[in-house]
Amino acid sequence: MPALAPVPAPDRHLVIEIPHLRATVTRAVVLAFETAVVPTLLFMLLLNVAGLVPAVLGVLGWSAFVIGLRRAMRRDVPHTLLLSTGMLVSRALVALVTSSAVVYVLQPVVGSVLMFLLFVGSAALGKPITARLARDFVHLPAELFAHRRVRRVFVNVALMWGGSRLLDAAMTLGFLQWSLDAGLLSRGVLSGLLTALTIAACAGHGWRALRRVPDVTLRLARRPTAAPEPAPA
């Protein structure tokens, strides 16, 4: 008697829990003020009042103050803050070495162009980097990426981010045509607003698209995740 073929197991129903929105937005706003808004306004003020060197030293001092305050209050120092602070310090040091405030503004423009190439290039190759980045914020089961429609969502999000970074670079260069202060304002404030709008647009697109994927349920976390207790000194 021939052996019966095994009956295929039903597809697994995937449940994706989205982190608590209010807590996530609050952390993002605080991080934006710490690494973009305050340093830019401080640099602009000191540059006009005291000159380039005090402006650069002010930015470096602010960076040390932010991290030192978090340490003193025994609060967690996220890797994103360390990375952003490292980039901020690098910009300040290059501006100090070259004795040019314009260089301070132009460095992130180059970074935005490189990000555009990275996002769009990964989407064109069918391996969107957004699929990897998403795992840093939301726990996504590996089975989810087997869905063709899901991969298409990440491709679209990568294209949206790439377009946003190119627009960011063009916006800063356009404001620099008016004045250095306008370029600083664009970099420190308008770039942050553009990033926030891009995040909202990508999140909205992803939410709508993933809800239409079979066997996938999206669920918002009811409470913010408690921050880990600091290790004893």
N, C-alpha and C positions, 0 to 999 in steps of 0.2 A: 504494500500500500504506500503510495507516494506521500512524502512528508508535506504537511500543509505549510503554505507560505506564512510567515509571521504577519500578524495584523499591525499596521503602522500605528504608533502611538499618536494620540491627538496632539495638535500643536499646543505649546505652552502659552498660557495667557500671561502677558508681561504687564507689570504694574510699575510705573515710573513715578517716584515721589519727587516733586519739585520743591526745593528749599523754600522756607518761609520768606515770603516776598518782602515784608516790611523790614525784617532783619537784614536781608541781602541788600536792599536799596540803601539802608542806613549805613552799612559798612562801605558801600561804594561811594556814597556822598562824602563820608569822613575821609576816605582815602583820596578822593579827588581834591578836597581842600588841602590835605596835608602835602600832596605831591605836585599839585598844579596851580590851583587858584592862589593860595597864600604866597608860595615862592615867586610866582610871576608878578603879583602886585608889589611884593617886597622889592624885587629886582627893579621894577619900573620906578618905584618911589626913590630908592637909593641912587639909581642911575642918574635921575634928574636933579637930585639934591646934592649928592656927594661925589658921583663919578663911578667909573666902571669897577675899580678895585673894591670899594666898600659894598657895591651892589653884589659882586660875586661872593665876597666874604659873608654878606648877609644871608645869601642862599645857602652857603655851606653851614653857617651857624644854625639856620632854621632846620636843616636836615639833621644835624646832630641833636638839636633840641627835641625834635619829634621822636626819634628813636630812644633818646635818653629818658624822656618823660614816660614813654611806654614801659621801659625797663624799670624805672623808679616806681611806677604804679603797679608793677608786676602784671602787666597786661601782655597778651600775646602780640608778637611782632610778626605779621604775616609775610610770607615770601614775596608776595606782590609788592608790599611796601618796601622791602629791602631792594628788590629789583628796580622799582621806580626811583627810589632814593639814589641808588648807584648810578642810574642814567642821568639823574639831575646833577649829581656831583661831577660826573664826567663832562657834562655840558659846561658847567661852571668853570672847571679847570681848563678846558680847551679855550673858552672865551678869555680866561685870564692869561693864558700863554700867548694867544694871538692878539691880545689887547683889542678885541673887537666884540662889541655887543651884538652886532649883526650875526656873527658866528653862533652865538648863544641861541638865536632864534632859528637859524637855518639848519642846525643839526637835526632837530626832530622832523623837519621837512624831508630831509633825506631818509630818515627812518620811516616816515609815512609812505614814501615811494617804494621803499624796500618791502614794507608790509603789503602794499598793493600787489607787487609782483609775487609775493609768497602766497597770498590768498587766492588770487586769480590763477596763478600757475598750478597750485594744488587742485583747484577745481577743474581746470582743463585736463589734468592728468587722471581725473576720476578718483583722486585720493585727497579729498578736502581736509585741510588741517583743522577745520572746525570740529570734525568728528573727534579728534584727539583732545582738543581744548575743552569740549563739552564735558568730558569725563572728569576734568578737574573741579567741576562745580556740581554736577549731577551724576548720581550713580546710574549708569546705563548698562544693562545686561548685554553680553556679547551677542546674543541672539537677535537683538534689535537691528544690528547692522547688516543682517542677512536680507532685510526687506529692501527691495529696490527703491521703493518710494521714500524710505527713510534716508537712504544715501543721497537721493535727489534733494531732500530737504537740506542736508549739510552742504551740498554743492551750491544751492541757492544762497544759503547763509554766507558761504565763503565769498561768493560774488558780491553780495551786499556789503560785506566788510571791506572787500577790495575797493569797491567804488567809493565807500565812505572815506577810506584812507587817502585815495587820490584826490577827492574833494577837499579833504583836510589840508593836504599839501598846497593845493591851488589857492585855497582860501587864505592861508598864511602868507603866501607869496604876493597875493593881491593886496592884502592889507599892508605889507611891507612897502609897497609902492607909494603909499600915503606917508607913512612915517614909521620909525622904529617903535614908538609907543603903540601905534595901531597894530603892528605885527605882534608885539608882546601881548596886547589885549586879546588878539585873535588866538594866539597860542595857548594862553592861560585860561581863558574863559569860553570863547566860542568853540574851541576844539573839544572842550569837555562837554559842552551842550550837544555838539554833533555826535560825540561818542555815546552819550546817553540816549539820543534819538535813535541811533543805529542799534543799540542794545534793545530798545523797546520794539523797534521794527522787526528785528531778527527773532526776538522772543515771541512776538505776536504771530509771525509767519510760522515758526516752528510749532507753536501750540496748536494752531489751526490745522496744520498739515499732519502732525502726529496723531491728532484725535481721529483722523480719517483712516489711519492705518489699522487693518484688522488685527484683533487679538492684542491690542495695546490700550492700556488705560492710564491716563495722566491724573495724578492726584496731588493737590497742594498740601504741603505740610501744615498741620494745624498750629504748631508752636515753633518758635525759633529754637534751633539747637543750642543747648547750653554751652558756653565757652569752656574749654578744658581748664582745670585748676592749674595754676602755675606750680612748677616744681619747687620744692623748698631750696633755699639758698645753701 
